[in-house]
């Protein structure tokens, strides 16, 4: 007897799709920020779109033999996404190497402190800037954005009830189908 895709599969699939879709909307939306001079401005959480495009999920419901295994939805995103979502507490800096890569990819323009002119982004200057950013994060912390946590928690609240009903329906359908096959 081959296993037919059931409602539990559909419920978990919809859960994964909804969390990813809402997270992508959140990370791409504009938010208010305040610069060092106290002026308010709008900015996106994810400027380049890389984090937004990296958000995904994988659904594991069936073993190779087609039997039900513990349903599992695994979400994935770029490594730094967890820090963007959850923030960082005071006293914890950000690793310098990933910051250096981010600075180079962004690219941030580096200025000379004395003249204010832009200077070439050498490895030493990039490393220095990354250290300063890490130190600032350690002193002040980083506020959480909850771009992923909020949609996940919202959808997770109803998942248990929906999944329990779906598993019950799938089980009843499988028993009914088995009885029909054995009697017919």
C-alpha positions as CSV (number, residue, x, y, z in Angstrom):
1,X,0.0,0.0,0.0
2,X,1.5,3.3,-1.0
3,X,1.2,6.4,1.2
4,X,-1.1,9.1,-0.1
5,X,-0.3,12.7,0.8
6,X,-2.6,13.7,3.6
7,X,-3.9,16.8,5.3
8,X,-1.0,16.8,7.9
9,X,1.4,17.3,5.0
10,X,-0.7,20.2,3.7
11,X,-0.9,21.8,7.1
12,X,2.9,21.7,7.7
13,X,3.5,22.9,4.1
14,X,1.2,25.9,4.6
15,X,2.9,26.6,7.9
16,X,6.4,26.7,6.3
17,X,5.2,28.8,3.3
18,X,3.4,31.3,5.5
19,X,6.3,31.8,7.9
20,X,8.7,32.2,5.0
21,X,6.4,34.6,3.2
22,X,5.7,36.8,6.2
23,X,9.4,36.8,7.2
24,X,10.4,37.9,3.8
25,X,7.8,40.7,3.9
26,X,9.1,41.8,7.4
27,X,12.7,41.8,6.5
28,X,12.1,43.8,3.3
29,X,9.8,46.4,5.0
30,X,10.9,49.9,6.0
31,X,11.4,50.8,9.6
32,X,12.2,54.0,11.5
33,X,15.7,54.4,12.7
34,X,17.5,57.2,14.5
35,X,21.0,58.2,13.4
36,X,23.8,59.4,15.8
37,X,22.7,63.0,15.5
38,X,19.1,62.1,16.6
39,X,17.5,62.5,13.2
40,X,14.8,60.0,12.2
41,X,15.0,58.2,8.9
42,X,13.5,55.1,7.2
43,X,15.6,52.1,6.4
44,X,15.2,48.5,5.4
45,X,16.3,45.6,7.6
46,X,17.8,43.9,4.6
47,X,19.3,46.4,2.2
48,X,20.7,44.0,-0.4
49,X,17.9,41.4,-0.5
50,X,20.4,38.6,0.3
51,X,18.8,37.8,3.7
52,X,15.3,38.0,2.3
53,X,16.1,35.6,-0.6
54,X,17.9,33.1,1.7
55,X,14.9,32.5,3.9
56,X,13.4,29.0,3.2
57,X,12.1,25.8,4.7
58,X,12.2,22.1,4.2
59,X,9.4,19.7,5.1
60,X,10.2,16.2,6.2
61,X,7.1,14.1,6.7
62,X,7.7,10.6,5.3
63,X,10.4,8.0,5.5
64,X,11.7,6.3,2.4
65,X,9.2,3.5,3.0
66,X,6.3,6.0,2.9
67,X,5.4,5.7,6.6
68,X,4.6,8.7,8.7
69,X,7.6,10.0,10.6
70,X,7.5,12.9,13.1
71,X,6.6,15.9,10.9
72,X,9.4,18.4,10.9
73,X,9.7,21.8,9.3
74,X,13.3,23.1,9.2
75,X,13.8,26.8,8.4
76,X,17.0,28.2,7.0
77,X,18.5,31.6,6.3
78,X,22.0,33.2,6.1
79,X,24.0,32.8,9.3
80,X,23.7,36.5,10.4
81,X,19.9,36.3,10.1
82,X,19.7,35.0,13.7
83,X,21.4,38.2,15.0
84,X,19.2,40.4,12.9
85,X,16.1,38.7,14.2
86,X,17.1,38.3,17.9
87,X,19.5,41.1,18.3
88,X,22.5,41.0,20.6
89,X,22.8,41.8,24.3
90,X,25.2,44.3,25.7
91,X,28.6,42.8,26.4
92,X,28.6,40.6,23.3
93,X,30.3,41.8,20.2
94,X,29.9,40.6,16.7
95,X,32.7,38.3,15.2
96,X,35.1,40.6,13.2
97,X,35.6,38.2,10.1
98,X,31.9,38.1,9.1
99,X,31.7,41.9,9.6
100,X,34.7,42.4,7.3
101,X,33.0,40.3,4.6
102,X,29.8,42.4,5.0
103,X,31.7,45.7,4.8
104,X,33.4,44.5,1.6
105,X,30.2,43.2,0.1
106,X,28.0,46.2,1.1
107,X,30.4,48.2,0.2
108,X,30.7,50.7,3.0
109,X,32.8,53.8,2.1
110,X,35.5,54.6,4.6
111,X,36.4,58.2,5.4
112,X,39.5,59.7,6.8
113,X,38.7,61.1,10.3
114,X,40.8,64.2,9.9
115,X,39.9,65.4,6.4
116,X,36.5,63.7,5.9
117,X,37.6,62.5,2.5
118,X,36.8,59.0,1.3
119,X,39.8,56.7,1.4
120,X,40.6,53.3,-0.3
121,X,39.1,50.3,1.6
122,X,42.3,48.4,2.4
123,X,42.2,45.2,4.4
124,X,43.6,47.1,7.4
125,X,41.0,49.8,7.2
126,X,38.2,47.3,6.7
127,X,39.4,45.3,9.7
128,X,39.6,48.5,11.8
129,X,36.1,49.5,10.9
130,X,34.8,45.9,11.6
131,X,36.4,46.1,15.0
132,X,34.8,49.5,15.7
133,X,31.4,48.1,14.7
134,X,31.8,45.1,16.9
135,X,32.9,47.2,19.8
136,X,29.9,49.5,19.4
137,X,27.6,46.4,19.3
138,X,29.3,45.2,22.5
139,X,28.8,48.5,24.3
140,X,25.2,49.2,23.1
141,X,23.9,45.9,22.0
142,X,21.7,45.4,18.9
143,X,17.9,45.8,19.0
144,X,16.0,42.8,17.8
145,X,13.9,43.1,14.7
146,X,11.8,39.9,15.2
147,X,11.3,39.7,11.4
148,X,11.3,35.9,11.7
149,X,10.2,35.3,15.3
150,X,6.9,37.2,15.1
151,X,5.5,35.3,12.1
152,X,6.8,32.0,13.4
153,X,5.2,32.5,16.8
154,X,1.9,33.8,15.3
155,X,1.6,30.7,13.0
156,X,2.8,28.3,15.6
157,X,-0.1,29.2,17.9
158,X,-2.6,27.6,15.6
159,X,-0.4,24.8,14.3
160,X,-0.9,22.3,17.1
161,X,-4.7,22.2,16.9
162,X,-4.8,22.2,13.1
163,X,-2.1,19.5,12.9
164,X,-3.9,17.3,15.5
165,X,-7.1,17.4,13.5
166,X,-5.3,16.7,10.3
167,X,-3.4,13.7,11.7
168,X,-6.7,12.3,13.1
169,X,-8.3,12.7,9.7
170,X,-5.4,11.2,7.9
171,X,-5.4,8.2,10.3
172,X,-9.2,7.7,9.8
173,X,-8.8,7.9,6.0
174,X,-5.9,5.4,6.1
175,X,-7.9,2.9,8.3
176,X,-11.0,3.3,6.1
177,X,-8.9,2.8,2.9
178,X,-7.2,-0.3,4.5
179,X,-10.6,-1.8,5.4
180,X,-11.9,-1.2,1.8
181,X,-8.8,-2.9,0.3
182,X,-9.1,-5.9,2.6
183,X,-12.9,-6.3,2.1
184,X,-13.0,-5.6,-1.6
